[in-house]
Amino acid sequence: MNAVPRVVRNDWSTVTVPDLAGWRPTRTVSVIIPAYRCQETLDLTLASLSRQTYPAELLEVVVADDGSEPALRLPPLRPARTTLVRVEQGWGRANALAWGVRHSTGEILHWLDADMVVYPDHVAAQVRWQHVLPYAVTLGYKRFVDAAEHGPWPAPEVVDDAWRRGVPEGLFGGAAGEPHSYVERYITQTDQLRTADHLAFRIHVGATAALTRDLYEAAAGFDTGLRLGEDTEFGYRLAQAGAVFVPEPAARAWHLGRTQVMKARAQVARYNQAFFADRIPYPRHTRTSGGTVWTVPLAEVVVPVGDEPLERVRAATDAVLHGTDLDVRVNLLGPWDKLEDGRVSPIADPHLDLRLIAATYRGEPRVRLVTEPVDAFPAPFLLDLPPAHRLAPDTLRHLVELADHHQVGLVRAGEVALWRTAAVRRAEQVRAPGEALRDVVTAVWGSRDETPAAVGITPDDEGAPVAAGRRKRPLPSTVEVGGVRSLARATMVVGRLTARQLRVRLIRRR
């Protein structure tokens, strides 16, 4: 079996895919079409799919009727292996897509909306990537045509004839159609997405894309509760699952009419903002208003409790919770299953500190008690934080900014490590037996080392309780002076501190 190619970040240029001419595919493909009250355009979509160059025995089409009345029907012109299923629970495009996937069998999944007329090579052009790169998400190209400009839509037989004669460009009188401007502009600006950063998932919009079923499941499928923006949200989770996004200009199509976003951009953006902010931590400015506890945090912080005392764990945890970036969730990793309700002396409890830690954070919504290693997905970062280290208020934010600015998958500062979820998931797909995860993450995303002091990480020398239950507290040696008026007062305070320090030293010498 050939090794899985190692794509660095989103630079897919190192991957070689077969030419369309003479290629012999081997993997089965399911084209999933969510459809609602669109019989006329669905007929055209299926007519175009009936002439695909992809082998018919490897291609199935599943149309998910999202509750149309009257119910949709399959037209005569359609691929041989076409199934019509009616959604029986829930509604919306995301739900219909998930329903269609559930009733499909292909190794590769290909989304297609019911108002698309695709060129004969459309399916083959996209899914050849998944034949060699299992974590590729391919994106087709489309041109928008409007019935008001080009007259009534052609009959399915006209589409079939144009495909048979090999003249798909002439289907709408030779019109060029309108490009998906934002998408194609972003693709151009990022050298066909090869230089795209961690925000490349935002390109996962529109009506045509393909990916493996394994990647679909690794990203947990569509969020069936979303009514709009499901493609962007799923694109975000695909990115966290290690996907590389590949634009495929050979996968051409016509889009019949303008999209809902084109017709009502401001209203759609306003609707999506609340849902995106809760589920997608990027871009960061989307979370400048609203709550501080989100369904998907920016970072999962893992603090291994072990046999550490309450004071040390609390110092490390509270430093995170009180930081300048509140968009976190702290996972206290420990043997919490050892805490039982049997009779035990409260003071002599063999698991006393463990019990006290659990009681301390029982009501804190941003803290979880976990017994198994944490998978950060779908959060974009995981911070490994040994409890003997304390973060400055802006340390986590600084680490994330370093990771994003340098586009690396790992930032290490001594024993503290910030892991990018997308890099870890990518590494797990290409990792050889016995290969260190850190090395593979570095290979596919890069890594960066910082000194702890440079990012505000200090050792916790006070974490453990001292004799007689009292905690050592360092005497302050400096006093901030707020201005000229406070200079005299500051001088008095410094004098009192100096005298106090002197008395302490005399007592210790005795």
C-alpha positions in Angstrom: 0.0 0.0 0.0 1.4 3.4 -1.0 2.1 5.9 1.8 -0.3 8.8 2.2 1.2 12.0 0.7 2.3 14.6 3.3 0.9 17.9 2.3 2.5 20.9 4.2 -0.3 23.2 5.4 -2.5 23.7 2.3 0.2 23.4 -0.4 -1.3 20.6 -2.5 1.2 21.2 -5.3 3.4 18.2 -4.2 0.5 15.8 -5.0 0.3 14.3 -8.5 -3.2 13.2 -9.7 -4.0 11.2 -12.8 -4.9 12.9 -16.1 -8.5 12.7 -16.9 -7.8 11.2 -20.3 -7.4 7.5 -20.1 -7.7 7.3 -16.3 -9.3 4.2 -14.8 -11.0 5.0 -11.5 -11.3 2.3 -8.8 -13.3 3.9 -6.0 -17.1 4.2 -5.7 -18.7 7.6 -5.5 -22.0 8.8 -4.1 -23.4 12.1 -5.5 -25.7 13.5 -2.8 -28.3 16.0 -3.9 -30.5 17.8 -1.3 -33.7 18.9 -3.0 -36.8 20.9 -2.1 -39.6 21.9 -4.5 -37.2 22.1 -7.5 -38.5 19.5 -10.0 -37.6 21.5 -13.0 -33.9 22.2 -12.1 -33.5 18.7 -10.6 -34.4 17.2 -14.0 -31.6 19.2 -15.6 -29.1 18.2 -12.8 -29.8 14.5 -13.3 -29.7 14.8 -17.1 -26.2 16.3 -16.8 -25.1 13.5 -14.4 -26.4 10.9 -16.8 -23.5 11.7 -19.2 -20.6 11.7 -16.7 -17.4 10.2 -17.9 -17.0 8.5 -14.5 -17.7 4.8 -14.8 -21.5 4.2 -14.3 -20.8 1.0 -12.2 -18.8 3.1 -9.7 -21.3 6.0 -9.5 -24.5 6.3 -7.6 -26.8 9.3 -7.1 -28.9 9.9 -4.0 -31.6 12.6 -4.2 -32.8 13.6 -0.7 -36.3 15.1 -1.0 -36.5 17.5 1.9 -40.3 17.3 2.3 -41.5 18.7 -1.1 -45.2 18.8 -1.8 -46.0 17.4 -4.2 -43.1 14.9 -3.7 -40.3 15.0 -6.2 -40.0 12.2 -8.8 -37.1 10.8 -10.8 -37.2 11.8 -14.5 -36.4 9.4 -17.3 -33.0 11.1 -18.0 -30.9 10.2 -15.0 -27.9 8.0 -14.1 -28.6 4.3 -14.0 -28.0 4.0 -10.2 -30.1 6.9 -8.9 -32.2 6.6 -5.7 -34.8 9.0 -4.4 -35.2 9.1 -0.6 -37.6 11.3 1.4 -36.3 13.0 4.5 -38.4 11.7 7.4 -37.0 13.7 10.2 -35.8 17.3 10.4 -35.4 19.8 7.6 -33.0 22.0 5.9 -30.0 21.5 3.5 -27.6 20.2 6.1 -30.2 17.7 7.4 -31.0 16.6 3.8 -27.3 16.1 3.0 -26.8 14.1 6.2 -29.9 12.0 5.3 -28.6 11.4 1.8 -25.2 10.3 3.1 -26.9 7.9 5.5 -28.6 6.2 2.5 -25.5 6.1 0.3 -22.7 3.6 -0.1 -19.9 5.3 -1.9 -16.3 5.5 -0.6 -16.2 9.1 -1.8 -19.0 11.7 -1.3 -19.8 14.4 -3.7 -22.2 17.3 -2.8 -24.3 18.8 -5.6 -27.2 21.1 -5.4 -30.4 20.5 -7.3 -29.9 23.6 -9.4 -26.6 22.7 -11.0 -25.8 21.5 -14.5 -22.4 19.9 -14.5 -20.0 19.3 -17.3 -19.3 15.6 -18.3 -15.9 15.5 -16.5 -17.2 17.2 -13.3 -17.3 14.2 -11.0 -14.1 12.6 -12.4 -12.1 15.9 -12.1 -12.9 16.2 -8.4 -12.7 12.6 -7.1 -9.4 11.8 -8.8 -7.9 13.7 -5.9 -9.4 11.5 -3.3 -7.9 8.5 -5.1 -4.4 9.6 -4.0 -5.0 12.1 -1.2 -7.6 10.8 1.3 -7.8 14.1 3.3 -8.5 16.2 0.2 -11.6 18.3 -0.1 -12.1 19.4 -3.7 -14.1 22.4 -4.8 -15.6 22.7 -8.3 -16.1 25.8 -10.3 -19.4 27.2 -11.4 -20.9 30.0 -13.5 -24.2 31.6 -12.6 -26.8 32.0 -15.3 -30.1 33.8 -14.8 -33.4 32.8 -16.6 -34.3 36.5 -16.9 -31.2 37.0 -19.1 -31.0 33.7 -20.9 -34.7 32.8 -21.3 -36.4 29.7 -19.9 -34.2 26.8 -18.8 -33.5 24.2 -21.5 -35.2 20.9 -21.5 -33.4 17.9 -20.1 -33.1 16.5 -23.7 -31.3 19.6 -24.8 -28.8 19.2 -22.0 -28.3 15.5 -22.9 -27.8 16.4 -26.6 -25.2 19.1 -25.8 -23.3 16.7 -23.6 -23.5 13.9 -26.3 -22.2 16.3 -28.9 -19.5 17.6 -26.6 -20.6 21.3 -26.7 -21.5 22.1 -23.1 -20.3 25.6 -23.4 -23.1 26.4 -25.9 -25.9 25.3 -23.6 -26.9 28.9 -22.8 -26.2 30.5 -26.1 -22.5 30.8 -25.5 -22.9 33.0 -22.4 -19.9 33.2 -20.1 -22.0 33.4 -17.0 -21.2 35.2 -13.7 -18.3 33.7 -11.6 -18.4 33.2 -7.9 -16.4 36.4 -7.4 -15.4 36.1 -3.8 -14.4 32.5 -4.1 -12.3 32.9 -7.2 -10.7 36.1 -6.0 -9.6 34.3 -2.8 -8.3 31.3 -4.8 -6.3 33.7 -7.0 -4.9 35.7 -4.1 -3.6 32.5 -2.4 -2.0 30.9 -5.4 -4.8 28.4 -6.0 -5.1 28.0 -2.1 -1.5 26.7 -1.9 -0.5 29.6 0.3 -3.8 29.8 2.2 -3.6 30.0 5.9 -5.7 28.5 8.7 -8.7 30.4 7.4 -8.8 28.4 4.1 -12.0 26.7 5.3 -14.0 29.8 4.4 -13.7 28.8 0.8 -15.8 25.7 1.5 -19.0 27.4 0.2 -21.4 26.7 -2.6 -22.9 23.8 -4.3 -20.2 21.4 -5.3 -17.5 19.6 -3.4 -16.1 16.1 -2.8 -14.4 14.3 0.0 -13.9 10.7 1.3 -16.5 9.2 3.6 -13.8 8.6 6.2 -13.0 12.3 6.3 -16.7 13.2 6.5 -17.0 10.9 9.5 -13.8 12.2 11.1 -15.3 15.7 10.9 -18.5 14.4 12.5 -20.7 15.2 9.4 -23.1 18.1 8.9 -24.6 20.0 11.8 -28.2 19.2 11.1 -29.4 22.0 13.3 -28.1 24.7 11.1 -30.5 26.3 8.5 -27.9 28.5 6.8 -24.1 28.6 6.6 -23.8 24.8 7.0 -21.1 24.5 4.3 -18.9 27.1 6.0 -19.3 25.5 9.5 -18.7 22.1 8.1 -15.6 23.4 6.2 -14.3 24.7 9.6 -14.6 21.2 11.1 -13.1 19.6 8.0 -10.1 21.9 8.5 -9.7 20.8 12.1 -9.9 17.2 10.9 -6.8 17.8 8.9 -8.3 18.5 5.4 -6.5 20.2 2.6 -8.7 22.2 0.3 -8.1 21.9 -3.4 -9.8 24.0 -6.1 -10.4 22.0 -9.3 -11.0 24.2 -12.3 -11.6 21.2 -14.5 -14.8 20.5 -12.5 -17.0 23.0 -14.3 -20.7 23.6 -13.9 -23.6 26.0 -14.5 -25.6 27.3 -11.6 -29.2 28.0 -12.5 -30.0 31.3 -10.9 -28.3 33.4 -8.2 -27.7 32.1 -4.7 -29.6 33.2 -1.6 -26.4 35.0 -0.4 -26.2 36.9 -3.6 -29.9 38.0 -3.3 -29.8 38.9 0.4 -26.1 39.2 1.5 -26.7 41.5 4.5 -29.6 39.5 6.0 -27.8 36.2 5.5 -24.7 37.5 7.2 -26.6 38.8 10.1 -28.4 35.5 10.6 -25.2 33.5 10.4 -23.2 35.6 12.7 -24.6 34.3 16.0 -24.4 30.7 14.9 -20.9 31.0 13.5 -19.6 32.8 16.6 -20.8 30.0 18.8 -19.4 27.2 16.6 -16.3 28.7 14.8 -13.6 30.5 16.9 -12.2 32.1 13.7 -12.0 34.8 12.6 -11.4 36.1 16.2 -13.4 39.3 15.7 -16.7 37.3 15.5 -16.5 36.8 19.3 -16.1 40.4 20.3 -19.7 40.6 21.6 -22.0 38.2 23.5 -21.0 35.6 26.1 -17.7 34.2 27.1 -18.6 30.6 27.1 -19.0 29.1 23.6 -19.9 25.7 22.4 -16.5 25.4 20.7 -13.7 27.2 22.6 -10.6 28.6 21.0 -8.4 26.2 23.1 -8.8 23.2 25.2 -6.3 23.4 28.1 -5.2 20.2 29.7 -3.8 20.2 33.2 -2.6 16.8 34.4 -3.6 16.6 38.1 -1.7 13.5 39.2 -0.9 13.7 42.9 -0.5 17.5 42.8 -1.8 19.5 45.8 -5.0 21.6 45.5 -3.0 24.9 45.7 -0.8 24.1 42.7 -3.6 22.9 40.5 -5.7 25.9 41.5 -2.9 28.4 40.7 -2.4 26.9 37.2 -6.1 26.7 36.5 -7.1 30.1 37.8 -4.3 31.7 35.8 -5.9 30.4 32.6 -9.4 31.2 33.6 -8.5 34.8 34.6 -6.4 35.4 31.5 -7.1 38.1 28.9 -8.5 35.5 26.5 -11.5 33.9 28.2 -12.3 31.7 25.2 -11.0 28.5 26.8 -12.0 25.3 28.5 -9.8 23.7 31.2 -9.6 19.9 31.4 -8.3 18.6 34.7 -7.0 15.2 33.9 -7.0 12.9 36.9 -8.3 9.7 38.4 -11.6 11.2 39.4 -13.2 7.7 39.4 -11.3 7.0 42.6 -13.6 9.5 44.5 -16.2 7.4 46.2 -19.0 8.3 48.7 -18.0 5.6 51.3 -17.2 6.6 54.8 -13.8 8.2 55.2 -12.2 10.7 57.5 -12.4 14.1 55.8 -9.0 15.1 56.9 -7.3 11.7 56.5 -8.9 11.0 53.1 -6.2 9.3 50.9 -7.6 11.3 47.9 -8.1 14.5 49.9 -6.5 16.9 47.3 -8.3 15.2 44.5 -11.6 15.7 46.3 -10.8 19.3 47.1 -10.0 20.1 43.5 -13.2 18.5 42.3 -15.2 20.6 44.9 -13.4 23.8 43.9 -14.4 23.6 40.2 -17.8 21.8 40.6 -19.8 24.9 39.5 -17.3 26.4 37.0 -18.7 25.8 33.4 -15.3 26.3 31.8 -13.7 23.4 33.8 -14.2 19.7 33.1 -12.9 16.8 35.2 -11.7 14.2 32.7 -10.1 10.7 33.2 -8.9 10.2 29.6 -6.6 12.2 27.3 -8.4 15.0 25.6 -9.1 15.3 21.9 -9.3 19.0 21.2 -11.5 18.7 18.1 -13.3 20.8 17.0 -11.5 23.5 19.0 -8.5 24.7 17.0 -5.9 24.4 19.8 -4.9 22.2 22.7 -2.6 23.6 25.4 -0.6 21.0 27.5 0.0 22.8 30.8 1.8 21.0 33.6 0.5 22.3 36.9 3.9 23.5 38.0 3.7 26.3 35.5 1.8 29.5 35.7 0.6 31.6 32.7 0.7 35.4 32.6 -2.7 36.9 31.8 -1.9 37.2 28.1 0.2 34.1 27.6 -2.4 32.0 25.9 -3.3 34.8 23.5 0.4 35.3 22.7 0.9 31.6 22.0 -2.1 31.5 19.6 -0.9 34.6 17.9 2.6 33.1 17.4 1.0 29.9 16.0 -1.1 31.9 13.5 1.5 34.5 12.6 4.1 31.8 11.8 1.6 29.3 10.6 2.9 26.5 12.7 1.3 23.4 14.2 3.2 23.4 17.5 4.5 26.1 19.8 6.7 24.9 22.6 7.8 26.9 25.6 9.7 24.5 27.9 7.2 21.9 29.1 4.2 23.9 27.9 3.0 23.1 24.4 0.3 24.6 22.2 -0.9 22.1 19.5 -2.9 23.1 16.5 -5.7 20.6 16.1 -5.6 20.6 12.3 -1.9 19.8 12.3 -2.4 16.9 14.9 -5.2 15.4 12.8 -3.2 15.7 9.6 -0.2 14.1 11.3 -2.3 11.2 12.6 -3.3 10.4 9.0 0.3 10.3 7.6 2.2 9.1 10.7 4.3 6.0 10.3 4.4 3.4 13.1 6.7 4.4 15.9 7.1 8.0 14.6 6.8 10.7 17.2 3.7 12.9 16.8 5.8 16.0 17.4 8.1 15.2 14.5 5.1 14.6 12.1 3.3 17.8 13.2 6.5 19.7 12.5 6.8 18.0 9.1 3.2 18.9 8.0 2.7 22.3 9.7 6.0 23.4 11.2 6.9 24.1 14.8 8.4 26.9 16.9 10.3 27.0 20.2 10.1 29.9 22.6 11.6 30.4 26.0 9.0 30.3 28.8 9.9 33.7 30.1 9.4 35.2 26.6 5.8 34.2 26.6 5.0 34.9 30.2 5.3 31.4 31.7 6.9 31.1 35.2 7.5 28.2 37.5 5.1 27.9 40.4 7.4 27.8 43.4 4.5 28.2 45.8 2.2 25.5 44.7 2.5 23.1 47.6 1.2 23.9 51.1 3.9 24.7 53.7 4.2 23.6 57.3 1.3 24.4 59.6 -0.8 25.1 56.5 0.6 28.5 55.9 1.7 29.7 52.5 5.0 31.5 51.9 4.4 34.9 50.5 7.3 36.9 49.2 7.7 40.4 50.6 7.3 43.0 47.9 10.5 44.7 46.9 9.1 47.4 44.6 6.3 49.9 44.7 4.6 51.4 41.7 4.4 55.2 41.9 1.4 56.6 40.2 2.6 60.2 39.9 4.4 63.0 41.6 1.8 63.5 44.2 2.2 59.9 45.4 6.0 60.1 45.6 6.0 61.1 49.3 3.5 58.4 50.2 5.5 55.8 48.2 8.7 56.8 50.1 6.9 56.2 53.4 5.6 52.8 52.2 9.1 51.8 51.0 10.5 52.8 54.4 8.0 50.7 56.3 8.7 47.7 54.0 12.4 48.0 54.5 12.0 48.1 58.2 9.7 45.1 58.1 12.2 43.1 56.0 15.0 44.0 58.4 12.9 42.7 61.4 12.1 39.5 59.5 15.8 38.9 58.8 16.7 39.5 62.5 14.1 37.0 63.7 15.3 34.4 61.2 18.9 34.8 62.4 17.8 34.1 66.0 
